[in-house]
Amino acid sequence: MCMVLSDFQKSKIVELRGLGYTESEVAKRLKLTHGQVTYFLNKVNEEAKKKGDDAVYLKIMSAGIGPKILKAFELLMKQSK
């Protein structure tokens, strides 16, 4: 059975690999299999070769952490009223 990765998990995989964690370390930290991490990173690499590194990175990171930033902003706005 293949588990679909959430946008947040995808952004964390990219973040942790960018920070120098190995694929195995990323998998362990996120409670995923090494195969899931490897498969996703291969897909990211393929997409980046077609669309460019920055475009793919921003798409993944904004989808993963964007909603959390919006929630924090909404909370701040409520508190300031």
PyRosetta script that sets phi, psi and omega in degrees:
from pyrosetta import init, pose_from_sequence

init()
pose = pose_from_sequence("MCMVLSDFQKSKIVELRGLGYTESEVAKRLKLTHGQVTYFLNKVNEEAKKKGDDAVYLKIMSAGIGPKILKAFELLMKQSK")
pose.set_psi(1, 133.8)
pose.set_omega(1, -177.7)
pose.set_phi(2, -101.9)
pose.set_psi(2, 122.5)
pose.set_omega(2, 178.1)
pose.set_phi(3, -86.4)
pose.set_psi(3, 130.2)
pose.set_omega(3, 177.3)
pose.set_phi(4, -78.0)
pose.set_psi(4, 131.3)
pose.set_omega(4, 179.5)
pose.set_phi(5, -79.0)
pose.set_psi(5, 140.4)
pose.set_omega(5, 175.6)
pose.set_phi(6, -76.4)
pose.set_psi(6, 163.0)
pose.set_omega(6, 177.1)
pose.set_phi(7, -60.0)
pose.set_psi(7, -37.1)
pose.set_omega(7, 179.3)
pose.set_phi(8, -64.6)
pose.set_psi(8, -44.3)
pose.set_omega(8, 178.2)
pose.set_phi(9, -61.0)
pose.set_psi(9, -42.0)
pose.set_omega(9, 179.1)
pose.set_phi(10, -60.8)
pose.set_psi(10, -44.0)
pose.set_omega(10, -179.8)
pose.set_phi(11, -66.4)
pose.set_psi(11, -36.4)
pose.set_omega(11, 178.4)
pose.set_phi(12, -68.0)
pose.set_psi(12, -37.2)
pose.set_omega(12, 177.2)
pose.set_phi(13, -60.2)
pose.set_psi(13, -48.6)
pose.set_omega(13, -179.3)
pose.set_phi(14, -63.7)
pose.set_psi(14, -42.9)
pose.set_omega(14, 179.7)
pose.set_phi(15, -60.8)
pose.set_psi(15, -50.7)
pose.set_omega(15, -176.4)
pose.set_phi(16, -66.3)
pose.set_psi(16, -39.6)
pose.set_omega(16, 177.0)
pose.set_phi(17, -63.7)
pose.set_psi(17, -39.2)
pose.set_omega(17, 177.9)
pose.set_phi(18, -64.1)
pose.set_psi(18, -26.9)
pose.set_omega(18, 178.1)
pose.set_phi(19, -85.7)
pose.set_psi(19, -1.1)
pose.set_omega(19, 174.8)
pose.set_phi(20, 101.1)
pose.set_psi(20, 2.5)
pose.set_omega(20, 176.8)
pose.set_phi(21, -69.5)
pose.set_psi(21, 144.7)
pose.set_omega(21, 175.6)
pose.set_phi(22, -73.7)
pose.set_psi(22, 164.8)
pose.set_omega(22, 177.1)
pose.set_phi(23, -59.0)
pose.set_psi(23, -39.2)
pose.set_omega(23, 178.5)
pose.set_phi(24, -64.1)
pose.set_psi(24, -41.6)
pose.set_omega(24, 178.7)
pose.set_phi(25, -65.5)
pose.set_psi(25, -40.8)
pose.set_omega(25, 178.0)
pose.set_phi(26, -61.3)
pose.set_psi(26, -47.8)
pose.set_omega(26, -179.8)
pose.set_phi(27, -57.6)
pose.set_psi(27, -45.5)
pose.set_omega(27, -178.4)
pose.set_phi(28, -63.9)
pose.set_psi(28, -45.5)
pose.set_omega(28, -178.4)
pose.set_phi(29, -63.5)
pose.set_psi(29, -35.0)
pose.set_omega(29, -176.5)
pose.set_phi(30, -97.8)
pose.set_psi(30, 3.3)
pose.set_omega(30, -179.4)
pose.set_phi(31, 58.0)
pose.set_psi(31, 45.5)
pose.set_omega(31, 176.2)
pose.set_phi(32, -117.7)
pose.set_psi(32, 171.0)
pose.set_omega(32, 174.0)
pose.set_phi(33, -86.1)
pose.set_psi(33, 156.5)
pose.set_omega(33, 176.4)
pose.set_phi(34, -59.5)
pose.set_psi(34, -37.6)
pose.set_omega(34, 179.4)
pose.set_phi(35, -62.3)
pose.set_psi(35, -39.0)
pose.set_omega(35, 178.0)
pose.set_phi(36, -62.8)
pose.set_psi(36, -44.0)
pose.set_omega(36, -179.4)
pose.set_phi(37, -65.8)
pose.set_psi(37, -47.0)
pose.set_omega(37, -179.9)
pose.set_phi(38, -60.8)
pose.set_psi(38, -46.8)
pose.set_omega(38, -179.3)
pose.set_phi(39, -59.6)
pose.set_psi(39, -47.5)
pose.set_omega(39, -179.3)
pose.set_phi(40, -62.5)
pose.set_psi(40, -44.9)
pose.set_omega(40, -179.3)
pose.set_phi(41, -64.9)
pose.set_psi(41, -34.9)
pose.set_omega(41, 175.5)
pose.set_phi(42, -63.5)
pose.set_psi(42, -41.6)
pose.set_omega(42, 177.9)
pose.set_phi(43, -64.5)
pose.set_psi(43, -41.2)
pose.set_omega(43, 178.2)
pose.set_phi(44, -61.5)
pose.set_psi(44, -44.5)
pose.set_omega(44, -179.6)
pose.set_phi(45, -60.6)
pose.set_psi(45, -45.3)
pose.set_omega(45, 178.9)
pose.set_phi(46, -60.6)
pose.set_psi(46, -44.8)
pose.set_omega(46, -179.3)
pose.set_phi(47, -66.2)
pose.set_psi(47, -39.4)
pose.set_omega(47, 179.9)
pose.set_phi(48, -64.4)
pose.set_psi(48, -34.8)
pose.set_omega(48, 178.0)
pose.set_phi(49, -66.2)
pose.set_psi(49, -30.5)
pose.set_omega(49, -179.4)
pose.set_phi(50, -85.7)
pose.set_psi(50, -42.9)
pose.set_omega(50, -171.0)
pose.set_phi(51, -106.7)
pose.set_psi(51, -13.2)
pose.set_omega(51, -177.8)
pose.set_phi(52, 102.8)
pose.set_psi(52, 145.6)
pose.set_omega(52, -176.3)
pose.set_phi(53, -59.5)
pose.set_psi(53, -50.8)
pose.set_omega(53, -175.1)
pose.set_phi(54, -62.0)
pose.set_psi(54, -43.5)
pose.set_omega(54, -178.3)
pose.set_phi(55, -61.5)
pose.set_psi(55, -43.9)
pose.set_omega(55, -178.1)
pose.set_phi(56, -70.6)
pose.set_psi(56, -42.6)
pose.set_omega(56, 179.1)
pose.set_phi(57, -60.1)
pose.set_psi(57, -49.0)
pose.set_omega(57, -178.7)
pose.set_phi(58, -63.7)
pose.set_psi(58, -38.1)
pose.set_omega(58, 178.4)
pose.set_phi(59, -61.8)
pose.set_psi(59, -47.4)
pose.set_omega(59, -178.2)
pose.set_phi(60, -66.6)
pose.set_psi(60, -47.2)
pose.set_omega(60, -175.7)
pose.set_phi(61, -69.2)
pose.set_psi(61, -39.8)
pose.set_omega(61, -179.5)
pose.set_phi(62, -68.5)
pose.set_psi(62, -35.5)
pose.set_omega(62, 177.4)
pose.set_phi(63, -68.5)
pose.set_psi(63, -34.1)
pose.set_omega(63, -176.4)
pose.set_phi(64, -80.8)
pose.set_psi(64, -43.2)
pose.set_omega(64, -176.8)
pose.set_phi(65, -109.4)
pose.set_psi(65, -11.3)
pose.set_omega(65, 179.6)
pose.set_phi(66, -54.1)
pose.set_psi(66, -50.2)
pose.set_omega(66, 179.8)
pose.set_phi(67, -60.0)
pose.set_psi(67, -34.8)
pose.set_omega(67, 179.2)
pose.set_phi(68, -68.4)
pose.set_psi(68, -37.7)
pose.set_omega(68, 177.8)
pose.set_phi(69, -65.5)
pose.set_psi(69, -42.4)
pose.set_omega(69, 178.5)
pose.set_phi(70, -62.5)
pose.set_psi(70, -41.3)
pose.set_omega(70, 178.2)
pose.set_phi(71, -63.0)
pose.set_psi(71, -42.6)
pose.set_omega(71, 179.1)
pose.set_phi(72, -63.3)
pose.set_psi(72, -40.9)
pose.set_omega(72, 179.0)
pose.set_phi(73, -64.2)
pose.set_psi(73, -43.8)
pose.set_omega(73, 178.6)
pose.set_phi(74, -61.1)
pose.set_psi(74, -41.7)
pose.set_omega(74, 178.9)
pose.set_phi(75, -63.1)
pose.set_psi(75, -43.8)
pose.set_omega(75, 178.3)
pose.set_phi(76, -61.8)
pose.set_psi(76, -40.8)
pose.set_omega(76, -179.9)
pose.set_phi(77, -64.8)
pose.set_psi(77, -40.6)
pose.set_omega(77, 178.6)
pose.set_phi(78, -64.2)
pose.set_psi(78, -39.8)
pose.set_omega(78, -178.1)
pose.set_phi(79, -70.4)
pose.set_psi(79, -27.0)
pose.set_omega(79, -177.0)
pose.set_phi(80, -83.3)
pose.set_psi(80, -7.3)
pose.set_omega(80, 179.9)
pose.set_phi(81, -84.1)
pose.dump_pdb("model.pdb")
